[in-house]
Amino acid sequence: MSKSQDSIRIIKKYPNRRLYDSHTSSHVTLVDIRRLVQEEEPFQVVDAKSGDDITRSILLQIIQEAESDGDPIFSSDMLKNIIRFYGPFQGVLGSYLEESIQSVIDIQTQTGSQSSQAWTQFMHGQVPVMQDMMRQYVEQSRSLYLNTQNMFGLFGGFNQPDNKSDNKGGSAESSENKDEKKDDKE
């Protein structure tokens, strides 16, 4: 075994649904595994019988439990949209979500926020600002994506909504605004 594999905590899942931490020689629960995640303790969950890595499955169970308790992160509409992304755009959404979450973690680390309560209070105050920033970012990403498709002629039957009034002034509305400004000066 390599040094990095030695430091990974192995948790075995048995057919009776019990989880056994080989590092502490004791049974653990999903709450215990969630704590390992929060403490950034490297671990891997394996099926005791087959040896298959089932870490993702266990992490999804933890998310499902967390979503069922208290205040969920994912709304039903958001979950439906995530499901719609499975297929050709799966990698794009996965990368975007991963980078977005890592950005939030990086900001938290940079602020040196020692108290999760202080961080939570700060973030609750920032929710409207963050939501607006994310909305703008998503809209810019959407526009860039659509413009790229149109530029390269992808999806020929796909038309982007006409936003010429937002462009370099090629619309009649822009000309009218210029004439109004000219009249105001006279």
C-alpha positions in Angstrom: 0.0 0.0 0.0 1.1 3.5 -0.7 1.5 6.1 2.0 -1.7 7.9 0.9 -3.7 4.7 1.0 -2.4 4.0 4.5 -3.9 7.3 5.7 -7.3 6.7 4.2 -9.7 5.4 6.8 -11.6 2.3 5.6 -15.2 1.8 6.6 -16.8 -1.5 5.7 -20.5 -1.9 5.0 -21.9 -5.2 5.9 -25.0 -6.9 4.4 -26.9 -6.1 7.6 -26.5 -2.4 6.7 -24.0 -1.8 9.6 -20.9 0.2 9.0 -17.6 -0.8 10.6 -14.7 1.6 11.0 -11.5 -0.4 10.8 -9.5 2.5 12.1 -11.3 2.6 15.5 -12.5 -1.0 15.4 -16.1 0.1 16.1 -19.4 0.4 14.4 -20.3 3.8 13.1 -23.4 5.6 11.8 -24.1 8.0 8.9 -23.8 10.8 11.5 -20.3 9.6 12.3 -19.4 9.6 8.6 -20.9 13.0 8.2 -18.6 14.2 11.0 -15.6 12.7 9.1 -16.6 14.7 6.1 -16.9 17.9 8.1 -13.5 17.3 9.7 -12.0 16.6 6.3 -10.8 13.2 7.4 -10.0 11.0 4.3 -12.0 7.8 4.2 -13.5 5.3 1.9 -16.5 3.1 2.3 -16.3 -0.4 0.8 -18.7 -3.2 0.6 -17.4 -5.8 3.0 -18.4 -8.7 0.8 -17.3 -7.5 -2.7 -14.7 -4.9 -1.8 -16.4 -2.4 -4.1 -16.1 1.3 -3.3 -19.5 2.5 -2.3 -18.4 5.9 -0.8 -20.6 7.9 -3.2 -23.7 5.9 -2.3 -23.1 6.5 1.4 -22.5 10.2 0.8 -25.8 10.4 -1.1 -27.6 8.8 1.8 -26.1 11.4 4.1 -27.3 14.2 1.8 -30.8 12.6 1.6 -31.0 12.5 5.4 -29.8 16.1 5.7 -32.3 17.2 3.1 -35.1 15.4 5.0 -34.3 17.2 8.2 -34.7 20.9 8.8 -34.0 23.3 6.0 -33.1 21.6 2.7 -30.6 23.1 0.3 -32.3 21.6 -2.8 -35.8 22.7 -3.7 -37.9 20.3 -5.8 -37.5 22.5 -8.8 -33.7 22.5 -8.4 -33.7 18.7 -8.1 -35.8 18.4 -11.2 -33.3 20.7 -13.1 -30.4 18.6 -11.9 -32.1 15.5 -13.1 -32.6 17.1 -16.5 -28.8 17.7 -16.8 -28.0 14.0 -16.7 -26.9 13.1 -20.1 -24.9 15.2 -22.5 -24.6 18.2 -20.2 -23.8 16.2 -17.1 -20.1 17.1 -17.0 -20.8 20.8 -17.4 -23.2 21.0 -14.4 -21.0 18.8 -12.3 -17.9 21.0 -12.9 -19.9 24.2 -12.4 -21.4 23.0 -9.0 -18.0 21.7 -7.9 -16.2 25.0 -8.7 -19.0 27.0 -7.1 -19.0 25.1 -3.9 -15.1 25.2 -3.8 -15.3 29.0 -4.2 -17.6 29.3 -1.2 -15.2 27.1 0.8 -12.2 29.2 -0.3 -14.0 32.4 0.7 -14.7 30.9 4.1 -11.1 29.8 4.5 -9.8 33.2 3.5 -12.0 35.0 6.0 -10.5 32.9 8.7 -14.0 32.3 10.1 -13.3 30.1 13.1 -16.9 30.1 14.3 -19.4 28.4 12.1 -22.2 30.4 13.9 -20.5 33.7 12.9 -20.1 32.4 9.4 -23.8 31.3 9.3 -24.9 34.7 10.5 -22.7 36.4 8.0 -24.0 34.3 5.1 -27.7 34.8 6.1 -27.0 38.5 5.8 -25.4 37.9 2.4 -28.1 35.6 1.0 -29.9 38.3 -1.1 -26.5 39.7 -2.4 -25.2 36.2 -3.2 -28.4 35.2 -4.9 -28.3 38.3 -7.1 -24.6 37.7 -7.9 -25.3 34.0 -8.8 -28.3 35.0 -10.9 -26.2 37.5 -12.8 -23.4 34.9 -13.2 -25.8 32.3 -14.5 -27.4 34.8 -16.9 -23.9 35.8 -18.2 -22.9 32.1 -18.6 -26.2 31.4 -20.4 -25.6 34.3 -22.8 -22.0 33.3 -23.4 -23.1 29.7 -24.1 -25.9 30.8 -26.5 -23.6 33.2 -28.3 -21.0 30.5 -28.7 -23.6 28.2 -30.2 -24.8 30.8 -32.6 -21.2 31.8 -33.5 -20.2 28.3 -34.5 -23.6 27.5 -36.0 -24.4 24.8 -33.6 -28.0 23.6 -33.3 -29.2 25.3 -36.5 -32.8 25.4 -35.5 -32.1 27.0 -32.1 -32.8 30.8 -32.0 -31.6 33.1 -29.2 -34.1 35.7 -28.0 -33.5 39.0 -29.8 -31.5 41.3 -27.5 -30.4 43.8 -30.1 -31.4 46.7 -27.9 -28.7 45.6 -25.4 -26.0 45.6 -28.1 -23.9 48.3 -29.6 -26.7 50.6 -30.5 -28.0 49.1 -33.7 -31.6 49.4 -32.7 -34.2 52.1 -33.4 -34.5 52.7 -29.7 -30.9 53.7 -29.5 -31.4 56.2 -32.3 -34.4 57.7 -30.5 -32.5 58.0 -27.3 -29.7 59.8 -29.1 -32.3 62.2 -30.7 -33.9 62.9 -27.3 -30.5 63.7 -25.8 -29.7 66.0 -28.7 -33.1 67.8 -28.2 -32.4 68.2 -24.5 -29.1 69.9 -25.2 -30.7 72.5 -27.6 
